[in-house]
Amino acid sequence: MMSAEQLTTILLAAMAAPGFWELLKFIIQKIQEVFSDRKKVTIEEISDKLDDQGRKLNSLEKSFTEKNAEDEEREAKAARRRILRADDEIRIGTKHSKDFFEDVLRDIDFYEEYCDAHPHFKNKCAESAIRNVSATYDACKAHNNFL
């Protein structure tokens, strides 16, 4: 094993040799390039992963939006069925409680808001039923004639 004195002598001799500082500068530059390239690769890798995650997030958001739209349409159709059923029952003379009418009126509000927001949605079949349910509710309320 070399002693500290021998090592110092060798280092001093190397430093005095022509081109030592250029060699040392070259080695440091290459080390910096390696680390700087690795840094670029790491940033590129991170950027690629973020892009992948962004695409996955966009796909998930699109799926969620489509699912939400399907759920809203399904709920609008269910509200329309309840409105039409209430209209049928009113037309055959079935009496209903105030709570029943209030539930159907909430369905009407939801259904009309949905129809306004979605003009492509078929609405014609419920328009007269809505008028009849609303008119019957108003008449029952005016005469306190609920079940």
Beta strands, then each sheet from edge to edge (+ up, - down):
end
